[in-house]
Amino acid sequence: MLGVAWLTLRQAQEALKNGRLEDAHRLLSESGAQGHKRSWDLLQQIAQGFVERAQRHLSQNDADAAWNDLLRAEQVGAGDNKAAAQLRQTLANLALAQARAQLEAGHPVRAAEAVVLLRERGVRHSELDPLEEIAREWKKAQELADRGEFPAAMMLVKRLWDCGPRFRTLEQFQTELDERRDRFAGVLVKLHQAVADGHWRQVVGMADEVLAAAPQHAEARKARTRAWQVTDPSTVGAPPQTTEKPVSAPGEPANRVLLWIDGIGGYLVCLGHRVTIGQALPEATVDVPLFADVSRLHATVTRDAEGYLLEAARTVAVNSKPVERALLQSGDRITMGASCQLQFRQPVPVSTTARLDLASGHRLAQAVDAVILMADTLVIGPGAQSHVTIPDLRQPIVLFRQKGGLGIRHAGPFTVDGQRCQERGQLGPTSRVVGEEFTFAVEPASR
C-alpha cells in the first residue's frame, strides 16, 4: 500500500509540474493517496495553480473560465488562500456590474440569469436581491404586455420606477408600453367587430396589428387562425398546394430535417451554417419559410466562431431596435416586418446550437413548433437546459453530426429502424428511433 501511495504521489507531483492540474487532483483523490502526509502540501499547490490559472483567464477577459478554475481551487481546498478570496471578490463585482449592464440595456431575462448564476457560484451580496426583484418584475411586465394586459404591466413598471434603481431603458420601456397600449386599444375593438361580422380577410390584417402590439394576445391569435381556416389560402398565407421538392440530390445529406417526437411536437432542424428566412411562397427557396407579412428573402442568420450574426435584407428589429446587422444573444426577440416575431435562444451552455420560436402566432410552411439551428449537437432532455424538452425523460438524448448524417447518444437501450443499439447509433436520412421513454422520427424536410 505504501508503495502504491508513493507512486501515486510521484505521478501527481509530475502532473502538477507539467500544469496538468485536473490530473494531479484526480490522482490525489485516489484512495491510496488520501490522508498521506505529503498529499496536503500537494493539494495546496494544486489549489494555488487553479487560482493562478483563473487569474490568467480573467486577464484575457474570460470570466467564465476564471470562475470554473476558482471553484475548482475552492473544491481542492483554497479556503485560506488570500489570492482566491480576492479573486472571488473581483469576479463577483464584475458579474454584478454585468447584471446591472443587462438591465441598463433592457434585458431583464439575462440579468435574472446572471443573478441566478451568481447564487449558484456561492456569491452573497446585498445587491443581489434588489437586482433579482427588478429583473423578475420587469420580465413579468413584458409578459403581461405581450398578452395585452397593459394596465397590469404599466402598474408593475411604475412601481419599479418609483421604488427601485432608475434605469434609462426602463423609462424607455414605459414609453413603449404607452405606445403599444394605444395601438392595441385602437384596433382591438375593430377586430372584434370584424369577427362578429364575419369579415375574415379584414380579420387577418387586424389580428396582425393587434399581435404587433401584444404578440401573445390569445383572442387575436385565435381569430387569425380561424380566419386562415375560412379564407382563400392563396391570399392569406395558408400552405400552397404544390408538389414538394427534395432539398438535396439523392445520396447527399439534407441541409434541413424534420424531427417528430411522439407526444411532444415537431421541429425543423437546419444543419447549414447559413440559414435564410422569408415568406412561404410556391417558388420559395428559403430555409425558414414563414406564413407572415415578410419578404420572400427577409433576413439571414449565419453561425461562425463568434456566434450567430443576423443580417437584414428588409426591415428587422432586435428587441424593438431597428438593425441591419446584429450579433444575437440568447433571449433576443427578432421582429420582421410589422408583426412577425421570433425569439432566439441558446438554452444549453455547452452547445452552440440555437432555437428560434415563433412568438407572434405566425406559422411555418411545415407544421412544427420551433426551428433548431444545429451546430454540433442537439440535446433532448428533461429540463430547461435542453434544445427540446421531454419532461419525464430520465437520461438525455444527444443528436450529433457525423460523416454522412446524424448520430445519436443515449445512456440506455434503444432501436434505430428496428436495429438494437446501446448508447450510440447512426440515423439514416429517414429513421425511427424507439427507446424506453421516447419515440421519434427524422426525415428530410421538403421545400
Secondary structure, DSSP 8 states (H G I E B T S, - for coil): -HHHHHHHHHHHHHHHHTT-HHHHHHHHTSTTTTT-TTHHHHHHHHHHHHHHHHHHHHHTT-HHHHHHHHHHHHHHS-TT-HHHHHHHHHHHHHHHHHHHHHHHTT-HHHHHHHHHHHHHTT---TTHHHHHHHHHHHHHHHHHHHTT-HHHHHHHHHHHHHHS---HHHHHHHHHHHHHHHHHHHHHHHHHHHHHHT-HHHHHHHHHHHHHH-TT-HHHHHHHHHHHHHS-HHHHT--------BSS-TTS--SEEEEEETTTEEEEEE-SSEEEEEE--TT---SEEEESS--SS-EEEEEETTEEEEEESS-EEETTEE-SEEE--TT-EEEETTTEEEEEE---TT---EEEEE-SS-EESS--SEEEE-SSEEEEESSSSSSEE-TT-SS-EEEEEETTEEEEEEEEEEEETTEEEEEEEE--SSEEEEESS-EEEEEE-B-
